[in-house]
Each structure stands twice: as C-alpha cells, then as structure tokens.
Amino acid sequence: MLCDPATPRGVYSSAGKRAKLECDRRRQRTRINIGPAFEKWKMLGESLGMKTDPQLASFLLER
C-alpha cells in the first residue's frame, strides 16, 4: 500500500488510519537522526546545489 499525499491531514477512516500507520512505519525504517550535524547537512546541500536530502546522500556516497 502506498502513502497517499492527497489525503487531507487528520481525515481518516479506521481503514485509513491503519493505512497511515503502516505508511508511517515504513517511512520510519529509512529515517536517521543526525542530531547536531543537521545544520551542517543542510548547509552542505545548499552549497552543492542539492534540492533534496536523498540527492545529497547519493552524491556523497558516490564520491
């Protein structure tokens, strides 16, 4: 099941709530917390002209 960004926030049926929870669980598996390095991460992305975090991560991994 895919996350549906078109669904208005806070408007879910019981099936919709279950789907949202599952979507949140899947997304949570790929998240990382870089803590105080977040500001440096954002500054680096801006200085390199990267528009998204995955774009910056891929760039750094390919170096």
The 8 nearest C-alpha neighbors of each residue, nearest first, counted from 0:
[[1, 2, 18, 22, 21, 3, 19, 25],
 [2, 0, 3, 22, 18, 21, 19, 4],
 [1, 3, 22, 4, 0, 19, 18, 23],
 [2, 4, 5, 6, 1, 19, 22, 0],
 [3, 5, 6, 2, 7, 8, 1, 19],
 [6, 4, 3, 7, 8, 2, 10, 1],
 [7, 5, 4, 3, 8, 10, 11, 9],
 [8, 6, 10, 5, 9, 4, 11, 3],
 [9, 7, 10, 6, 11, 4, 5, 19],
 [8, 10, 11, 7, 6, 16, 12, 15],
 [11, 9, 8, 7, 12, 6, 15, 16],
 [12, 10, 15, 16, 9, 13, 14, 8],
 [11, 13, 15, 14, 16, 10, 17, 18],
 [12, 14, 16, 15, 17, 11, 18, 19],
 [15, 13, 17, 12, 16, 18, 11, 19],
 [14, 16, 12, 11, 18, 13, 17, 19],
 [17, 15, 13, 19, 18, 14, 11, 12],
 [16, 18, 20, 14, 15, 19, 21, 13],
 [17, 19, 15, 21, 16, 20, 22, 14],
 [20, 18, 22, 16, 21, 17, 15, 23],
 [19, 21, 23, 17, 22, 18, 24, 16],
 [22, 20, 24, 18, 23, 19, 17, 25],
 [21, 23, 19, 25, 20, 24, 2, 18],
 [22, 24, 20, 26, 21, 25, 27, 19],
 [25, 23, 21, 27, 22, 26, 20, 28],
 [26, 24, 22, 28, 27, 23, 21, 29],
 [25, 27, 23, 28, 24, 29, 22, 30],
 [26, 28, 24, 30, 29, 25, 23, 31],
 [29, 27, 26, 25, 30, 24, 31, 23],
 [30, 28, 27, 26, 31, 25, 24, 32],
 [31, 29, 27, 28, 26, 32, 25, 33],
 [30, 32, 33, 29, 27, 28, 34, 26],
 [33, 31, 34, 30, 37, 35, 36, 29],
 [32, 34, 36, 37, 31, 35, 40, 38],
 [33, 35, 36, 32, 37, 38, 31, 40],
 [34, 36, 37, 33, 38, 39, 32, 40],
 [37, 35, 39, 34, 38, 33, 40, 41],
 [38, 36, 40, 35, 39, 33, 34, 41],
 [37, 39, 41, 40, 36, 42, 35, 43],
 [40, 38, 42, 36, 37, 41, 43, 35],
 [41, 39, 37, 43, 38, 42, 36, 44],
 [40, 42, 44, 38, 43, 39, 45, 37],
 [43, 41, 39, 45, 44, 40, 46, 38],
 [44, 42, 46, 40, 45, 41, 39, 47],
 [45, 43, 49, 41, 47, 42, 46, 55],
 [44, 46, 48, 42, 43, 47, 49, 41],
 [45, 47, 43, 48, 44, 42, 49, 41],
 [48, 46, 44, 45, 49, 43, 55, 42],
 [47, 49, 45, 46, 44, 50, 43, 55],
 [50, 48, 44, 47, 55, 51, 45, 54],
 [49, 51, 48, 54, 52, 44, 45, 55],
 [52, 50, 54, 53, 49, 55, 44, 56],
 [51, 53, 55, 54, 56, 50, 44, 49],
 [54, 52, 56, 55, 51, 57, 58, 50],
 [53, 55, 51, 57, 52, 56, 49, 58],
 [56, 54, 58, 52, 53, 57, 49, 44],
 [55, 57, 53, 59, 58, 54, 60, 52],
 [58, 56, 60, 54, 59, 55, 53, 61],
 [57, 59, 55, 61, 56, 60, 54, 62],
 [58, 60, 56, 62, 57, 61, 55, 54],
 [61, 59, 57, 58, 62, 56, 55, 54],
 [60, 62, 58, 59, 57, 56, 55, 54],
 [61, 59, 60, 58, 57, 56, 55, 54]]
